[in-house]
Amino acid sequence: VGMGGNIGVSVGEDGVFMIDDQFAPLTDRITAAVAALTDQPIRFVINTHWHGDHTGGNENLGNRGALIVAHDNVYQRMSRDTEIGAFNQVVPAAPKAALPVITFNDNVTFRLNGEEIRAVHYRHSHTDGDSVIHFVNSNVIHTGDIWFNGFYPFIDTSSGGSIDGVISSIRTLIDLADDNTRIIPGHGPLSDKQGMQGYLEMLETVRDRMNKLIAEGKSLEEIIELKPNADYDDAMGKGFINPETFLQILYGDLEQ
């Protein structure tokens, strides 16, 4: 947990397997934290998606010998200028050393440190390139930004994300987990299946309310005034996606 997305790490005799790497200025702090756990090098870094708070350390770690792994669509978006429409922002193409050198379409499995580590593509969720990382033996799941624990989520519809895709993915992850599964969200504290079920309830409730209002012909301004997510704002509305922005994202996704 830090300034960017949550990092996951597997350490052992086969080297370090890292999930995401936050921002470039944090690389030395991150590698120092890893060095406190093991003297083995960082062999693999897998990106859960393309956003800079999860890939910002790629260039530094790539230049130090780590192999960067990600879904095909992560490479496609990082290798060119890419717009994040919700923020009217264009992210420049990443330098070569920051780009994934190994990409996959549906899934890939690593067998390291006595662990079976499965990376599986979840389609059109937070983006079109999301990967969930499942440590099968340890019963740990890293969701990337499919789950913002304790916050309204950012859904990057300009990168192929959708609220319906997030809901579908969360349902699948709930089925994958058991009562002992430890779940690392993309942002927010470590949690479990029960925590994810509460998140799903919020998403489905607000999505269904939005669909009803849109079907009634309500404009975005009218929906914001009606506050269909008001009962969740105290619990979920204090992250970087505020209640109004969350409604704007959902409206842009659902009103099509």
N, C-alpha and C positions, 0 to 999 in steps of 0.2 A: 504494500500500500504506500502511495506517495503522491507526488504532484501530478503524475500522469495516470495511465491505466495501471491496474494491479498486475504485478509481475508474479509469475510462478516459476519455481526452480526445482529441478531434480539433480541431485548430486550423487556421485558414486565413482567407482573405479573406472567407468567408461567415459567419464568427463561430465561436464555440466550441460544440461538441457534447459534452456530458458524460454519462457513465454513472455513476449513483449519486452520493451526496453525503454519506455517513457521518452524523455527528452534528452537531446545531446548533452546539455550542460550537466546532466546528472550521471553520465556514464561512469565517471571515476568513483562516485559514491556507490553506485550499484555494484561495480566490480569489486570494490572494497568489501561490501557486504557479502558478496559471493566468496571472496577470498577468506573471510572469517569462517566459512563453512567447509571449505575444501581447498587443496592446492592444485586441483585439476583445472584444466583450461575450460573456457566456455566453447563448446564444440558446435552447438546448434542454438540458433535463436529462431523461434517460430512466431510469426505475427498473426494475431487473431483477426486483424483487418488492417486497412491501409492508413488510418488516421494517425497524425503526427504524434499524439500523446501515447501511442503504442509502438511507433516505428522510429521515433526521433533519434534513438541511439544506434540505429542500424549501421550507419556509416562508420561510426567509431568502432563498433564491435566487428563489423566486416573487415575493416582495415587491420584489426588485431587477430584475424584468422577464423572468426566464427562463420559458419555457414548459415545464411539467412534462408528460411523456408516460409512459404506462404501459399495461399490459394492463387490460382492463375489470375483471378481478377484483381488481386492485390498488386501483382506485378504490372498489370495493364494500367491501373490507376496511378501507381507511383512513378511509372516510366514516362508520364506525360503530364502537362499542366491539367489539373483536375479541379472543377468547381464544386464548392459546397454551397448549394443554393440557399439554404436556410440562413447563412451568415453573409451572403453576398461576397464570398471569398474565393479566390482562385489560388490553389496551392501549387507552387511550381514543381516541375518534374524533379524527382530526387536524383542525387548524384549516383553514379554507377555502383559505388561501394555500398550504397544503402539498399540497393535493389535485391530482392530474393534471387538466389542462384539455383534454388530447387523449388519448383512449383508443382501443384497437383490439382486435379479436377474435383474428384469426389472425396477421397480420403487417402491418408497415408499413415503407416504404423512405424513407430520407432521401438526398437528393443534394446534398451539401455539400462544400466544400473539395476538389473534384475526386475525391470518394470516393462510392461507393455503399455506404450503410450500411443493412443489413437487420436489423430487429428481428423475431424470430419467436417465437411462443408455443410453449413446450414443456409439454405437459399433465401435470398431477398428478405433478410431480417433487419439488422442494424444497417447493413450495406448488402451488396451482392457478393461479397467475398469473405463472409464471416466463417471462422473455424472455431469449433469447440474442441478443447483438448481434454481427453479422458485418460487419467492414470488408472488403468483397470485394476491392477493389483492393490493399489493403495486406496481405491474407492474415492478418488478426488476428481472433480470436474472443474475446469476453468472455462467460463462461458464467453469470455470476451465481452463486448458491449451489447450482446443480446440481453444481458441483465445489468441494469443500474440498481444496485441494492440501496433502497432508502431515498431514491431520487426519481423524478420524472425522467424518462429516457430521451436522449437525442436519437431520432431515427433519420438517417441520412437518405432521404428519398431521391436526391439527385445522384446518389451512388447506388441506386437500385434497392434501397431499403423500403420496408412497408410495415405498418402496424399489424396487418393480418399475418405477415411473415414472422414477425416477432412473436405473436401469440402462438402460432403453429410451432415455432421452435421451442418456446417455453413449455408447451404441452409435451413435446417429445422429450425434453430434458427431465421433466417431472417423472415421466415413465422410465427414463434411464436410471434415475437416482433411486436409492432406497433410504430408509430412515437413518442410516449411518453415514451416508455420503456427505463429505465436506465439499462445499461448492464455493469456488472463488469467482465472484462477479467481476465484470470489467471495471466497475467503480463501486466503492462502498465496502463495508466489512464482510468478512468471511461469514457464510451462512449455510443453509441446509435446504432440504426439500420443502419443509414447511414454510420457510421464508419465501421460496420461489412460488409456492402456491398462492401466497398473499399478493405477490407481484402480479401473477396471472389474473387474479380476481380484479385488481385495479385496472389492468389493461383492458380486459373484456368489458368491464362496466363502463368505462369512459368511452371506449370505441362504440359500444352499442348506443349510448346516449347521443354521441356525435352523429351516428348514422340516422337516428330518429330525427334529430333537428335538421340535418341536411335534407332528408326526405320531405320535411315540412316546408322546405324552401328558405330556411333561415340563412342569413348571410354570416360571414365570419364575425363581423362586428356585433351582430345580434347574439351569436353564440358566446362570444367572449363576455358580453353583458350578462348572459344567463348563467354563466359559470357552472357548466355541467360537471366539472371536476372539483367543485368547492369542498366536498367532504373528504378529499384526499390531500388538499393543499398543505395542511399543517404537517402531515407526515412526509409528503413527497415533494413539496414545492420549494425547498430551500437549496437546491442544487443549481448548477449553471443553466439548466433549462427551467425557467420559471413557469408558473401555471399558464400564463397567457401564451408564451412561446410554444408550450406543449400543445395547446389547442390549435395554434396556427399550423404546426407541423401536421397534426392529424387532419385538419381541414384540407390542407393542400393534398394530402394523400387520398382521402376518402371522397372528396368532392370532384369526381372525374366521371 
